[in-house]
Structure formats: C-alpha cells, structure tokens
Amino acid sequence: MRYLALAVLLCALLPLTNAQCFVKTVKPSMSHCKDDVDDTWHAVGSNWRNSKCWDCTCEGCCAGYSTPTSFPKDCESVFDPVACEYKVHKKGDPTVLCPIFGAVAK
C-alpha cells in the first residue's frame, strides 16, 4: 500500500517538473564538456546557445524560448529558429501580430 501511495504522489508531481531543462553531471576533473546537439566542446563555467535554441552550461541546458499557450483563436504560433522565439500572428496573415496571454518556460 505504501508503494501505491508513493507511485500516485510521483505521478501527481510529474506535471510540475520543467521538461524544458535537463541536467548533466560534471566531474571535478573535467575542464571541458561536449554539447551533444552540435558536437562542440566548451570550457567548464562557460555558457552558450546551441543550434536547437537551448541555453547551455556544462551542468545542463534549458530551452532559450517561451512557448505560447494562450492567444486568440484566430491566431497561430510559429517558431522562428533564427530568432529562437515563437511569433504569434493572424492565421493567413503573418504581418499582423497577435497578443500572447500565457506562455511556459524560459
């Protein structure tokens, strides 16, 4: 019964975690670490943005952008990989930007 309660608790906490980040282990003897996306090497203590728009350190990476979750129904969100951000605009007319009422991450 205890294990069932623990499993229910862990499942309840899962949505509260930030899936937009991940952690890596840095060993004390390391002077550099590898970005697994771009296969580039970086000095421990440095930070960088990789080609997938992740802001990274040797300890881990987090998404470098916010994802819109609430905006008018007649609008759509489109990710701009050059600017590393979502643009929300009217459907069929990318020149008309829309307001964003809610977003997650960053």
MILOBA-588530 format. One record per residue: residue number from 1; residue in one letter; x, y, z negated of N, C-alpha, C in turn. Coordinates in Angstrom, 1 decimal. Layout:
! residues N
<rec><n>NUM</n><res>A</res><n_u>X</n_u><n_v>Y</n_v><n_w>Z</n_w><ca_u>X</ca_u><ca_v>Y</ca_v><ca_w>Z</ca_w><c_u>X</c_u><c_v>Y</c_v><c_w>Z</c_w></rec>
...
***
This chain:
! residues 106
<rec><n>1</n><res>M</res><n_u>0.8</n_u><n_v>-1.2</n_v><n_w>0.0</n_w><ca_u>0.0</ca_u><ca_v>0.0</ca_v><ca_w>0.0</ca_w><c_u>0.9</c_u><c_v>1.3</c_v><c_w>0.0</c_w></rec>
<rec><n>2</n><res>R</res><n_u>2.0</n_u><n_v>1.2</n_v><n_w>-0.7</n_w><ca_u>2.9</ca_u><ca_v>2.4</ca_v><ca_w>-0.7</ca_w><c_u>3.4</c_u><c_v>2.7</c_v><c_w>0.6</c_w></rec>
<rec><n>3</n><res>Y</res><n_u>3.8</n_u><n_v>1.6</n_v><n_w>1.4</n_w><ca_u>4.3</ca_u><ca_v>1.8</ca_v><ca_w>2.7</ca_w><c_u>3.3</c_u><c_v>2.4</c_v><c_w>3.7</c_w></rec>
<rec><n>4</n><res>L</res><n_u>2.1</n_u><n_v>2.0</n_v><n_w>3.5</n_w><ca_u>1.0</ca_u><ca_v>2.6</ca_v><ca_w>4.3</ca_w><c_u>0.8</c_u><c_v>4.1</c_v><c_w>4.0</c_w></rec>
<rec><n>5</n><res>A</res><n_u>0.9</n_u><n_v>4.5</n_v><n_w>2.8</n_w><ca_u>0.8</ca_u><ca_v>5.9</ca_v><ca_w>2.4</ca_w><c_u>2.0</c_u><c_v>6.7</c_v><c_w>3.0</c_w></rec>
<rec><n>6</n><res>L</res><n_u>3.2</n_u><n_v>6.1</n_v><n_w>2.9</n_w><ca_u>4.3</ca_u><ca_v>6.7</ca_v><ca_w>3.5</ca_w><c_u>4.2</c_u><c_v>6.9</c_v><c_w>5.0</c_w></rec>
<rec><n>7</n><res>A</res><n_u>3.7</n_u><n_v>5.9</n_v><n_w>5.6</n_w><ca_u>3.6</ca_u><ca_v>6.0</ca_v><ca_w>7.1</ca_w><c_u>2.6</c_u><c_v>7.1</c_v><c_w>7.5</c_w></rec>
<rec><n>8</n><res>V</res><n_u>1.5</n_u><n_v>7.1</n_v><n_w>6.7</n_w><ca_u>0.5</ca_u><ca_v>8.2</ca_v><ca_w>7.0</ca_w><c_u>1.0</c_u><c_v>9.6</c_v><c_w>6.8</c_w></rec>
<rec><n>9</n><res>L</res><n_u>1.8</n_u><n_v>9.7</n_v><n_w>5.7</n_w><ca_u>2.4</ca_u><ca_v>11.0</ca_v><ca_w>5.4</ca_w><c_u>3.4</c_u><c_v>11.4</c_v><c_w>6.5</c_w></rec>
<rec><n>10</n><res>L</res><n_u>4.2</n_u><n_v>10.5</n_v><n_w>6.9</n_w><ca_u>5.2</ca_u><ca_v>10.8</ca_v><ca_w>8.0</ca_w><c_u>4.5</c_u><c_v>11.2</c_v><c_w>9.3</c_w></rec>
<rec><n>11</n><res>C</res><n_u>3.4</n_u><n_v>10.5</n_v><n_w>9.6</n_w><ca_u>2.7</ca_u><ca_v>10.8</ca_v><ca_w>10.8</ca_w><c_u>2.0</c_u><c_v>12.2</c_v><c_w>10.7</c_w></rec>
<rec><n>12</n><res>A</res><n_u>1.6</n_u><n_v>12.5</n_v><n_w>9.5</n_w><ca_u>1.0</ca_u><ca_v>13.8</ca_v><ca_w>9.3</ca_w><c_u>2.0</c_u><c_v>14.9</c_v><c_w>9.5</c_w></rec>
<rec><n>13</n><res>L</res><n_u>3.2</n_u><n_v>14.7</n_v><n_w>9.1</n_w><ca_u>4.3</ca_u><ca_v>15.7</ca_v><ca_w>9.1</ca_w><c_u>4.9</c_u><c_v>15.9</c_v><c_w>10.5</c_w></rec>
<rec><n>14</n><res>L</res><n_u>4.7</n_u><n_v>14.9</n_v><n_w>11.4</n_w><ca_u>5.3</ca_u><ca_v>14.9</ca_v><ca_w>12.7</ca_w><c_u>5.0</c_u><c_v>16.1</c_v><c_w>13.5</c_w></rec>
<rec><n>15</n><res>P</res><n_u>3.7</n_u><n_v>16.6</n_v><n_w>13.6</n_w><ca_u>3.4</ca_u><ca_v>17.8</ca_v><ca_w>14.4</ca_w><c_u>4.0</c_u><c_v>19.0</c_v><c_w>13.8</c_w></rec>
<rec><n>16</n><res>L</res><n_u>4.5</n_u><n_v>19.0</n_v><n_w>12.6</n_w><ca_u>5.1</ca_u><ca_v>20.2</ca_v><ca_w>12.0</ca_w><c_u>6.6</c_u><c_v>20.4</c_v><c_w>12.4</c_w></rec>
<rec><n>17</n><res>T</res><n_u>7.2</n_u><n_v>19.3</n_v><n_w>13.0</n_w><ca_u>8.6</ca_u><ca_v>19.4</ca_v><ca_w>13.4</ca_w><c_u>8.7</c_u><c_v>20.2</c_v><c_w>14.6</c_w></rec>
<rec><n>18</n><res>N</res><n_u>9.9</n_u><n_v>20.8</n_v><n_w>14.8</n_w><ca_u>10.2</ca_u><ca_v>21.6</ca_v><ca_w>16.0</ca_w><c_u>10.8</c_u><c_v>20.8</c_v><c_w>17.1</c_w></rec>
<rec><n>19</n><res>A</res><n_u>10.0</n_u><n_v>20.3</n_v><n_w>18.1</n_w><ca_u>10.5</ca_u><ca_v>19.5</ca_v><ca_w>19.1</ca_w><c_u>11.3</c_u><c_v>20.3</c_v><c_w>20.1</c_w></rec>
<rec><n>20</n><res>Q</res><n_u>11.5</n_u><n_v>21.6</n_v><n_w>19.9</n_w><ca_u>12.2</ca_u><ca_v>22.4</ca_v><ca_w>20.8</ca_w><c_u>13.7</c_u><c_v>22.5</c_v><c_w>20.4</c_w></rec>
<rec><n>21</n><res>C</res><n_u>14.1</n_u><n_v>21.7</n_v><n_w>19.4</n_w><ca_u>15.5</ca_u><ca_v>21.7</ca_v><ca_w>19.0</ca_w><c_u>16.0</c_u><c_v>20.3</c_v><c_w>18.7</c_w></rec>
<rec><n>22</n><res>F</res><n_u>17.3</n_u><n_v>20.1</n_v><n_w>18.8</n_w><ca_u>17.8</ca_u><ca_v>18.8</ca_v><ca_w>18.4</ca_w><c_u>19.2</c_u><c_v>19.1</c_v><c_w>17.8</c_w></rec>
<rec><n>23</n><res>V</res><n_u>19.6</n_u><n_v>18.2</n_v><n_w>16.9</n_w><ca_u>20.8</ca_u><ca_v>18.3</ca_v><ca_w>16.1</ca_w><c_u>21.9</c_u><c_v>17.3</c_v><c_w>16.6</c_w></rec>
<rec><n>24</n><res>K</res><n_u>23.1</n_u><n_v>17.7</n_v><n_w>16.5</n_w><ca_u>24.2</ca_u><ca_v>16.8</ca_v><ca_w>16.9</ca_w><c_u>25.2</c_u><c_v>16.8</c_v><c_w>15.7</c_w></rec>
<rec><n>25</n><res>T</res><n_u>25.9</n_u><n_v>15.7</n_v><n_w>15.5</n_w><ca_u>26.9</ca_u><ca_v>15.6</ca_v><ca_w>14.4</ca_w><c_u>28.3</c_u><c_v>16.1</c_v><c_w>14.9</c_w></rec>
<rec><n>26</n><res>V</res><n_u>28.9</n_u><n_v>17.0</n_v><n_w>14.1</n_w><ca_u>30.2</ca_u><ca_v>17.5</ca_v><ca_w>14.4</ca_w><c_u>31.2</c_u><c_v>16.8</c_v><c_w>13.3</c_w></rec>
<rec><n>27</n><res>K</res><n_u>32.1</n_u><n_v>16.1</n_v><n_w>13.8</n_w><ca_u>33.1</ca_u><ca_v>15.5</ca_v><ca_w>12.9</ca_w><c_u>34.2</c_u><c_v>16.6</c_v><c_w>12.5</c_w></rec>
<rec><n>28</n><res>P</res><n_u>34.7</n_u><n_v>16.5</n_v><n_w>11.3</n_w><ca_u>35.6</ca_u><ca_v>17.5</ca_v><ca_w>10.8</ca_w><c_u>36.9</c_u><c_v>17.6</c_v><c_w>11.7</c_w></rec>
<rec><n>29</n><res>S</res><n_u>37.3</n_u><n_v>16.6</n_v><n_w>12.4</n_w><ca_u>38.5</ca_u><ca_v>16.6</ca_v><ca_w>13.2</ca_w><c_u>38.3</c_u><c_v>17.2</c_v><c_w>14.6</c_w></rec>
<rec><n>30</n><res>M</res><n_u>37.0</n_u><n_v>17.5</n_v><n_w>15.0</n_w><ca_u>36.7</ca_u><ca_v>18.0</ca_v><ca_w>16.3</ca_w><c_u>37.1</c_u><c_v>19.4</c_v><c_w>16.5</c_w></rec>
<rec><n>31</n><res>S</res><n_u>37.7</n_u><n_v>19.7</n_v><n_w>17.6</n_w><ca_u>38.0</ca_u><ca_v>21.1</ca_v><ca_w>18.0</ca_w><c_u>37.1</c_u><c_v>21.6</c_v><c_w>19.1</c_w></rec>
<rec><n>32</n><res>H</res><n_u>36.5</n_u><n_v>20.6</n_v><n_w>19.9</n_w><ca_u>35.6</ca_u><ca_v>21.0</ca_v><ca_w>21.0</ca_w><c_u>34.5</c_u><c_v>19.9</c_v><c_w>21.0</c_w></rec>
<rec><n>33</n><res>C</res><n_u>33.4</n_u><n_v>20.3</n_v><n_w>21.7</n_w><ca_u>32.3</ca_u><ca_v>19.4</ca_v><ca_w>21.8</ca_w><c_u>31.8</c_u><c_v>19.5</c_v><c_w>23.3</c_w></rec>
<rec><n>34</n><res>K</res><n_u>31.0</n_u><n_v>18.5</n_v><n_w>23.7</n_w><ca_u>30.6</ca_u><ca_v>18.5</ca_v><ca_w>25.1</ca_w><c_u>29.1</c_u><c_v>18.8</c_v><c_w>25.2</c_w></rec>
<rec><n>35</n><res>D</res><n_u>28.7</n_u><n_v>19.6</n_v><n_w>26.1</n_w><ca_u>27.3</ca_u><ca_v>19.9</ca_v><ca_w>26.4</ca_w><c_u>26.9</c_u><c_v>18.7</c_v><c_w>27.3</c_w></rec>
<rec><n>36</n><res>D</res><n_u>25.9</n_u><n_v>17.9</n_v><n_w>26.8</n_w><ca_u>25.5</ca_u><ca_v>16.7</ca_v><ca_w>27.5</ca_w><c_u>24.7</c_u><c_v>17.0</c_v><c_w>28.8</c_w></rec>
<rec><n>37</n><res>V</res><n_u>24.2</n_u><n_v>18.2</n_v><n_w>28.9</n_w><ca_u>23.4</ca_u><ca_v>18.6</ca_v><ca_w>30.1</ca_w><c_u>24.4</c_u><c_v>19.0</c_v><c_w>31.2</c_w></rec>
<rec><n>38</n><res>D</res><n_u>25.3</n_u><n_v>19.9</n_v><n_w>31.0</n_w><ca_u>26.2</ca_u><ca_v>20.4</ca_v><ca_w>32.0</ca_w><c_u>27.6</c_u><c_v>19.7</c_v><c_w>32.1</c_w></rec>
<rec><n>39</n><res>D</res><n_u>27.8</n_u><n_v>18.8</n_v><n_w>31.1</n_w><ca_u>29.1</ca_u><ca_v>18.2</ca_v><ca_w>31.0</ca_w><c_u>30.3</c_u><c_v>19.2</c_v><c_w>30.9</c_w></rec>
<rec><n>40</n><res>T</res><n_u>30.0</n_u><n_v>20.2</n_v><n_w>30.1</n_w><ca_u>31.1</ca_u><ca_v>21.2</ca_v><ca_w>29.9</ca_w><c_u>31.5</c_u><c_v>21.1</c_v><c_w>28.4</c_w></rec>
<rec><n>41</n><res>W</res><n_u>32.8</n_u><n_v>21.6</n_v><n_w>28.2</n_w><ca_u>33.3</ca_u><ca_v>21.5</ca_v><ca_w>26.9</ca_w><c_u>33.4</c_u><c_v>22.9</c_v><c_w>26.2</c_w></rec>
<rec><n>42</n><res>H</res><n_u>33.1</n_u><n_v>22.9</n_v><n_w>24.9</n_w><ca_u>33.1</ca_u><ca_v>24.2</ca_v><ca_w>24.2</ca_w><c_u>33.8</c_u><c_v>24.1</c_v><c_w>22.9</c_w></rec>
<rec><n>43</n><res>A</res><n_u>34.4</n_u><n_v>25.2</n_v><n_w>22.4</n_w><ca_u>35.1</ca_u><ca_v>25.2</ca_v><ca_w>21.2</ca_w><c_u>34.1</c_u><c_v>25.1</c_v><c_w>20.0</c_w></rec>
<rec><n>44</n><res>V</res><n_u>34.4</n_u><n_v>24.4</n_v><n_w>19.0</n_w><ca_u>33.6</ca_u><ca_v>24.4</ca_v><ca_w>17.8</ca_w><c_u>33.4</c_u><c_v>25.8</c_v><c_w>17.2</c_w></rec>
<rec><n>45</n><res>G</res><n_u>32.2</n_u><n_v>26.2</n_v><n_w>16.9</n_w><ca_u>32.0</ca_u><ca_v>27.6</ca_v><ca_w>16.4</ca_w><c_u>31.4</c_u><c_v>28.5</c_v><c_w>17.5</c_w></rec>
<rec><n>46</n><res>S</res><n_u>31.5</n_u><n_v>28.1</n_v><n_w>18.8</n_w><ca_u>31.0</ca_u><ca_v>28.9</ca_v><ca_w>19.9</ca_w><c_u>29.6</c_u><c_v>28.6</c_v><c_w>20.1</c_w></rec>
<rec><n>47</n><res>N</res><n_u>28.9</n_u><n_v>29.5</n_v><n_w>20.9</n_w><ca_u>27.6</ca_u><ca_v>29.2</ca_v><ca_w>21.4</ca_w><c_u>27.4</c_u><c_v>29.5</c_v><c_w>22.8</c_w></rec>
<rec><n>48</n><res>W</res><n_u>26.5</n_u><n_v>28.9</n_v><n_w>23.5</n_w><ca_u>26.3</ca_u><ca_v>29.0</ca_v><ca_w>25.0</ca_w><c_u>24.9</c_u><c_v>28.7</c_v><c_w>25.4</c_w></rec>
<rec><n>49</n><res>R</res><n_u>24.5</n_u><n_v>29.1</n_v><n_w>26.5</n_w><ca_u>23.2</ca_u><ca_v>28.7</ca_v><ca_w>27.1</ca_w><c_u>23.6</c_u><c_v>27.8</c_v><c_w>28.3</c_w></rec>
<rec><n>50</n><res>N</res><n_u>23.0</n_u><n_v>26.6</n_v><n_w>28.4</n_w><ca_u>23.2</ca_u><ca_v>25.7</ca_v><ca_w>29.5</ca_w><c_u>22.2</c_u><c_v>25.9</c_v><c_w>30.6</c_w></rec>
<rec><n>51</n><res>S</res><n_u>22.4</n_u><n_v>25.1</n_v><n_w>31.7</n_w><ca_u>21.6</ca_u><ca_v>25.3</ca_v><ca_w>32.9</ca_w><c_u>20.1</c_u><c_v>24.9</c_v><c_w>32.7</c_w></rec>
<rec><n>52</n><res>K</res><n_u>19.7</n_u><n_v>24.2</n_v><n_w>31.6</n_w><ca_u>18.3</ca_u><ca_v>23.9</ca_v><ca_w>31.2</ca_w><c_u>17.7</c_u><c_v>24.9</c_v><c_w>30.3</c_w></rec>
<rec><n>53</n><res>C</res><n_u>18.4</n_u><n_v>26.1</n_v><n_w>30.1</n_w><ca_u>17.9</ca_u><ca_v>27.2</ca_v><ca_w>29.3</ca_w><c_u>17.9</c_u><c_v>26.8</c_v><c_w>27.8</c_w></rec>
<rec><n>54</n><res>W</res><n_u>18.8</n_u><n_v>26.0</n_v><n_w>27.4</n_w><ca_u>18.9</ca_u><ca_v>25.6</ca_v><ca_w>26.0</ca_w><c_u>20.1</c_u><c_v>26.5</c_v><c_w>25.4</c_w></rec>
<rec><n>55</n><res>D</res><n_u>19.8</n_u><n_v>27.1</n_v><n_w>24.2</n_w><ca_u>20.8</ca_u><ca_v>27.8</ca_v><ca_w>23.5</ca_w><c_u>21.5</c_u><c_v>26.8</c_v><c_w>22.5</c_w></rec>
<rec><n>56</n><res>C</res><n_u>22.8</n_u><n_v>26.7</n_v><n_w>22.7</n_w><ca_u>23.5</ca_u><ca_v>25.6</ca_v><ca_w>22.0</ca_w><c_u>24.7</c_u><c_v>26.1</c_v><c_w>21.2</c_w></rec>
<rec><n>57</n><res>T</res><n_u>25.0</n_u><n_v>25.2</n_v><n_w>20.2</n_w><ca_u>26.3</ca_u><ca_v>25.2</ca_v><ca_w>19.5</ca_w><c_u>26.7</c_u><c_v>23.8</c_v><c_w>19.4</c_w></rec>
<rec><n>58</n><res>C</res><n_u>27.9</n_u><n_v>23.5</n_v><n_w>18.8</n_w><ca_u>28.3</ca_u><ca_v>22.1</ca_v><ca_w>18.7</ca_w><c_u>27.4</c_u><c_v>21.4</c_v><c_w>17.8</c_w></rec>
<rec><n>59</n><res>E</res><n_u>26.7</n_u><n_v>22.0</n_v><n_w>16.9</n_w><ca_u>25.8</ca_u><ca_v>21.4</ca_v><ca_w>16.0</ca_w><c_u>24.4</c_u><c_v>21.0</c_v><c_w>16.6</c_w></rec>
<rec><n>60</n><res>G</res><n_u>24.1</n_u><n_v>21.6</n_v><n_w>17.8</n_w><ca_u>22.8</ca_u><ca_v>21.2</ca_v><ca_w>18.4</ca_w><c_u>22.3</c_u><c_v>22.3</c_v><c_w>19.3</c_w></rec>
<rec><n>61</n><res>C</res><n_u>21.2</n_u><n_v>22.1</n_v><n_w>19.9</n_w><ca_u>20.6</ca_u><ca_v>23.1</ca_v><ca_w>20.8</ca_w><c_u>19.1</c_u><c_v>23.3</c_v><c_w>20.5</c_w></rec>
<rec><n>62</n><res>C</res><n_u>18.6</n_u><n_v>24.5</n_v><n_w>20.9</n_w><ca_u>17.2</ca_u><ca_v>24.8</ca_v><ca_w>20.8</ca_w><c_u>16.8</c_u><c_v>25.5</c_v><c_w>22.1</c_w></rec>
<rec><n>63</n><res>A</res><n_u>15.5</n_u><n_v>25.3</n_v><n_w>22.5</n_w><ca_u>15.0</ca_u><ca_v>26.0</ca_v><ca_w>23.7</ca_w><c_u>15.3</c_u><c_v>27.5</c_v><c_w>23.6</c_w></rec>
<rec><n>64</n><res>G</res><n_u>15.8</n_u><n_v>28.1</n_v><n_w>24.6</n_w><ca_u>16.1</ca_u><ca_v>29.5</ca_v><ca_w>24.7</ca_w><c_u>14.9</c_u><c_v>30.3</c_v><c_w>25.2</c_w></rec>
<rec><n>65</n><res>Y</res><n_u>13.7</n_u><n_v>29.8</n_v><n_w>25.1</n_w><ca_u>12.5</ca_u><ca_v>30.5</ca_v><ca_w>25.6</ca_w><c_u>11.3</c_u><c_v>30.1</c_v><c_w>24.8</c_w></rec>
<rec><n>66</n><res>S</res><n_u>10.2</n_u><n_v>30.9</n_v><n_w>24.9</n_w><ca_u>9.0</ca_u><ca_v>30.6</ca_v><ca_w>24.2</ca_w><c_u>8.0</c_u><c_v>30.1</c_v><c_w>25.3</c_w></rec>
<rec><n>67</n><res>T</res><n_u>7.1</n_u><n_v>29.2</n_v><n_w>24.9</n_w><ca_u>6.1</ca_u><ca_v>28.6</ca_v><ca_w>25.8</ca_w><c_u>4.8</c_u><c_v>29.2</c_v><c_w>25.5</c_w></rec>
<rec><n>68</n><res>P</res><n_u>4.2</n_u><n_v>29.9</n_v><n_w>26.4</n_w><ca_u>2.8</ca_u><ca_v>30.5</ca_v><ca_w>26.2</ca_w><c_u>1.8</c_u><c_v>29.4</c_v><c_w>25.9</c_w></rec>
<rec><n>69</n><res>T</res><n_u>1.0</n_u><n_v>29.6</n_v><n_w>24.9</n_w><ca_u>-0.1</ca_u><ca_v>28.6</ca_v><ca_w>24.6</ca_w><c_u>-1.5</c_u><c_v>29.2</c_v><c_w>24.7</c_w></rec>
<rec><n>70</n><res>S</res><n_u>-1.5</n_u><n_v>30.6</n_v><n_w>24.7</n_w><ca_u>-2.9</ca_u><ca_v>31.2</ca_v><ca_w>24.7</ca_w><c_u>-2.8</c_u><c_v>32.4</c_v><c_w>25.6</c_w></rec>
<rec><n>71</n><res>F</res><n_u>-3.5</n_u><n_v>32.4</n_v><n_w>26.7</n_w><ca_u>-3.6</ca_u><ca_v>33.6</ca_v><ca_w>27.6</ca_w><c_u>-5.0</c_u><c_v>33.4</c_v><c_w>28.3</c_w></rec>
<rec><n>72</n><res>P</res><n_u>-5.4</n_u><n_v>34.5</n_v><n_w>29.0</n_w><ca_u>-6.7</ca_u><ca_v>34.4</ca_v><ca_w>29.7</ca_w><c_u>-6.8</c_u><c_v>33.3</c_v><c_w>30.7</c_w></rec>
<rec><n>73</n><res>K</res><n_u>-8.1</n_u><n_v>32.8</n_v><n_w>30.8</n_w><ca_u>-8.3</ca_u><ca_v>31.6</ca_v><ca_w>31.6</ca_w><c_u>-8.1</c_u><c_v>31.8</c_v><c_w>33.1</c_w></rec>
<rec><n>74</n><res>D</res><n_u>-8.1</n_u><n_v>33.1</n_v><n_w>33.6</n_w><ca_u>-7.9</ca_u><ca_v>33.3</ca_v><ca_w>35.0</ca_w><c_u>-6.4</c_u><c_v>33.6</c_v><c_w>35.3</c_w></rec>
<rec><n>75</n><res>C</res><n_u>-5.6</n_u><n_v>33.2</n_v><n_w>34.3</n_w><ca_u>-4.1</ca_u><ca_v>33.4</ca_v><ca_w>34.5</ca_w><c_u>-3.4</c_u><c_v>32.0</c_v><c_w>34.4</c_w></rec>
<rec><n>76</n><res>E</res><n_u>-2.2</n_u><n_v>32.0</n_v><n_w>34.8</n_w><ca_u>-1.4</ca_u><ca_v>30.8</ca_v><ca_w>34.8</ca_w><c_u>0.1</c_u><c_v>31.1</c_v><c_w>34.3</c_w></rec>
<rec><n>77</n><res>S</res><n_u>0.7</n_u><n_v>30.2</n_v><n_w>33.7</n_w><ca_u>2.1</ca_u><ca_v>30.4</ca_v><ca_w>33.3</ca_w><c_u>3.0</c_u><c_v>29.6</c_v><c_w>34.2</c_w></rec>
<rec><n>78</n><res>V</res><n_u>4.1</n_u><n_v>30.3</n_v><n_w>34.6</n_w><ca_u>5.1</ca_u><ca_v>29.7</ca_v><ca_w>35.5</ca_w><c_u>6.5</c_u><c_v>29.9</c_v><c_w>34.9</c_w></rec>
<rec><n>79</n><res>F</res><n_u>7.3</n_u><n_v>28.9</n_v><n_w>34.8</n_w><ca_u>8.6</ca_u><ca_v>29.0</ca_v><ca_w>34.3</ca_w><c_u>9.6</c_u><c_v>29.6</c_v><c_w>35.3</c_w></rec>
<rec><n>80</n><res>D</res><n_u>10.3</n_u><n_v>30.6</n_v><n_w>34.9</n_w><ca_u>11.4</ca_u><ca_v>31.2</ca_v><ca_w>35.8</ca_w><c_u>12.7</c_u><c_v>30.6</c_v><c_w>35.2</c_w></rec>
<rec><n>81</n><res>P</res><n_u>13.3</n_u><n_v>29.7</n_v><n_w>35.9</n_w><ca_u>14.6</ca_u><ca_v>29.1</ca_v><ca_w>35.4</ca_w><c_u>15.8</c_u><c_v>30.0</c_v><c_w>35.5</c_w></rec>
<rec><n>82</n><res>V</res><n_u>15.7</n_u><n_v>31.1</n_v><n_w>36.3</n_w><ca_u>16.8</ca_u><ca_v>32.0</ca_v><ca_w>36.4</ca_w><c_u>16.8</c_u><c_v>32.9</c_v><c_w>35.1</c_w></rec>
<rec><n>83</n><res>A</res><n_u>15.6</n_u><n_v>33.4</n_v><n_w>34.8</n_w><ca_u>15.5</ca_u><ca_v>34.3</ca_v><ca_w>33.6</ca_w><c_u>15.3</c_u><c_v>33.5</c_v><c_w>32.3</c_w></rec>
<rec><n>84</n><res>C</res><n_u>15.1</n_u><n_v>32.2</n_v><n_w>32.4</n_w><ca_u>14.8</ca_u><ca_v>31.3</ca_v><ca_w>31.3</ca_w><c_u>13.6</c_u><c_v>31.8</c_v><c_w>30.5</c_w></rec>
<rec><n>85</n><res>E</res><n_u>12.5</n_u><n_v>32.1</n_v><n_w>31.2</n_w><ca_u>11.3</ca_u><ca_v>32.6</ca_v><ca_w>30.5</ca_w><c_u>10.1</c_u><c_v>32.2</c_v><c_w>31.3</c_w></rec>
<rec><n>86</n><res>Y</res><n_u>8.9</n_u><n_v>32.1</n_v><n_w>30.6</n_w><ca_u>7.7</ca_u><ca_v>31.9</ca_v><ca_w>31.3</ca_w><c_u>7.1</c_u><c_v>33.3</c_v><c_w>31.7</c_w></rec>
<rec><n>87</n><res>K</res><n_u>6.6</n_u><n_v>33.4</n_v><n_w>32.9</n_w><ca_u>5.8</ca_u><ca_v>34.5</ca_v><ca_w>33.3</ca_w><c_u>4.4</c_u><c_v>34.1</c_v><c_w>33.4</c_w></rec>
<rec><n>88</n><res>V</res><n_u>3.5</n_u><n_v>34.9</n_v><n_w>32.8</n_w><ca_u>2.0</ca_u><ca_v>34.6</ca_v><ca_w>32.9</ca_w><c_u>1.4</c_u><c_v>35.7</c_v><c_w>33.8</c_w></rec>
<rec><n>89</n><res>H</res><n_u>0.8</n_u><n_v>35.2</n_v><n_w>34.9</n_w><ca_u>0.2</ca_u><ca_v>36.1</ca_v><ca_w>35.8</ca_w><c_u>-1.2</c_u><c_v>35.6</c_v><c_w>36.3</c_w></rec>
<rec><n>90</n><res>K</res><n_u>-1.9</n_u><n_v>36.5</n_v><n_w>37.0</n_w><ca_u>-3.2</ca_u><ca_v>36.1</ca_v><ca_w>37.5</ca_w><c_u>-3.0</c_u><c_v>34.9</c_v><c_w>38.5</c_w></rec>
<rec><n>91</n><res>K</res><n_u>-3.9</n_u><n_v>34.0</n_v><n_w>38.5</n_w><ca_u>-3.9</ca_u><ca_v>32.9</ca_v><ca_w>39.4</ca_w><c_u>-4.0</c_u><c_v>33.4</c_v><c_w>40.9</c_w></rec>
<rec><n>92</n><res>G</res><n_u>-3.1</n_u><n_v>33.1</n_v><n_w>41.7</n_w><ca_u>-3.1</ca_u><ca_v>33.5</ca_v><ca_w>43.1</ca_w><c_u>-2.5</c_u><c_v>34.9</c_v><c_w>43.3</c_w></rec>
<rec><n>93</n><res>D</res><n_u>-2.1</n_u><n_v>35.6</n_v><n_w>42.3</n_w><ca_u>-1.5</ca_u><ca_v>36.9</ca_v><ca_w>42.5</ca_w><c_u>-0.4</c_u><c_v>37.1</c_v><c_w>41.4</c_w></rec>
<rec><n>94</n><res>P</res><n_u>0.8</n_u><n_v>36.7</n_v><n_w>41.7</n_w><ca_u>1.9</ca_u><ca_v>36.8</ca_v><ca_w>40.8</ca_w><c_u>2.4</c_u><c_v>38.2</c_v><c_w>40.5</c_w></rec>
<rec><n>95</n><res>T</res><n_u>1.8</n_u><n_v>39.2</n_v><n_w>41.2</n_w><ca_u>2.2</ca_u><ca_v>40.6</ca_v><ca_w>40.9</ca_w><c_u>1.4</c_u><c_v>41.2</c_v><c_w>39.7</c_w></rec>
<rec><n>96</n><res>V</res><n_u>0.3</n_u><n_v>40.5</n_v><n_w>39.3</n_w><ca_u>-0.5</ca_u><ca_v>41.0</ca_v><ca_w>38.2</ca_w><c_u>-0.2</c_u><c_v>40.2</c_v><c_w>36.9</c_w></rec>
<rec><n>97</n><res>L</res><n_u>0.6</n_u><n_v>40.8</n_v><n_w>36.0</n_w><ca_u>0.9</ca_u><ca_v>40.1</ca_v><ca_w>34.8</ca_w><c_u>-0.3</c_u><c_v>40.1</c_v><c_w>33.8</c_w></rec>
<rec><n>98</n><res>C</res><n_u>-0.3</n_u><n_v>39.0</n_v><n_w>33.0</n_w><ca_u>-1.4</ca_u><ca_v>38.8</ca_v><ca_w>32.0</ca_w><c_u>-0.9</c_u><c_v>38.9</c_v><c_w>30.6</c_w></rec>
<rec><n>99</n><res>P</res><n_u>-1.7</n_u><n_v>39.2</n_v><n_w>29.6</n_w><ca_u>-1.3</ca_u><ca_v>39.3</ca_v><ca_w>28.2</ca_w><c_u>-1.1</c_u><c_v>37.8</c_v><c_w>27.7</c_w></rec>
<rec><n>100</n><res>I</res><n_u>-0.2</n_u><n_v>37.7</n_v><n_w>26.8</n_w><ca_u>0.0</ca_u><ca_v>36.4</ca_v><ca_w>26.1</ca_w><c_u>-0.4</c_u><c_v>36.6</c_v><c_w>24.6</c_w></rec>
<rec><n>101</n><res>F</res><n_u>-1.4</n_u><n_v>35.8</n_v><n_w>24.2</n_w><ca_u>-1.9</ca_u><ca_v>35.9</ca_v><ca_w>22.9</ca_w><c_u>-1.2</c_u><c_v>34.9</c_v><c_w>21.9</c_w></rec>
<rec><n>102</n><res>G</res><n_u>-0.5</n_u><n_v>33.9</n_v><n_w>22.3</n_w><ca_u>0.2</ca_u><ca_v>33.0</ca_v><ca_w>21.5</ca_w><c_u>1.2</c_u><c_v>32.2</c_v><c_w>22.2</c_w></rec>
<rec><n>103</n><res>A</res><n_u>2.3</n_u><n_v>31.9</n_v><n_w>21.5</n_w><ca_u>3.4</ca_u><ca_v>31.1</ca_v><ca_w>22.1</ca_w><c_u>4.1</c_u><c_v>30.3</c_v><c_w>21.0</c_w></rec>
<rec><n>104</n><res>V</res><n_u>4.8</n_u><n_v>29.2</n_v><n_w>21.4</n_w><ca_u>5.6</ca_u><ca_v>28.4</ca_v><ca_w>20.5</ca_w><c_u>7.0</c_u><c_v>28.4</c_v><c_w>20.8</c_w></rec>
<rec><n>105</n><res>A</res><n_u>7.8</n_u><n_v>28.2</n_v><n_w>19.8</n_w><ca_u>9.3</ca_u><ca_v>28.0</ca_v><ca_w>19.9</ca_w><c_u>10.0</c_u><c_v>29.4</c_v><c_w>19.9</c_w></rec>
<rec><n>106</n><res>K</res><n_u>11.3</n_u><n_v>29.3</n_v><n_w>20.2</n_w><ca_u>12.3</ca_u><ca_v>30.4</ca_v><ca_w>20.2</ca_w><c_u>12.4</c_u><c_v>31.1</c_v><c_w>19.0</c_w></rec>
***
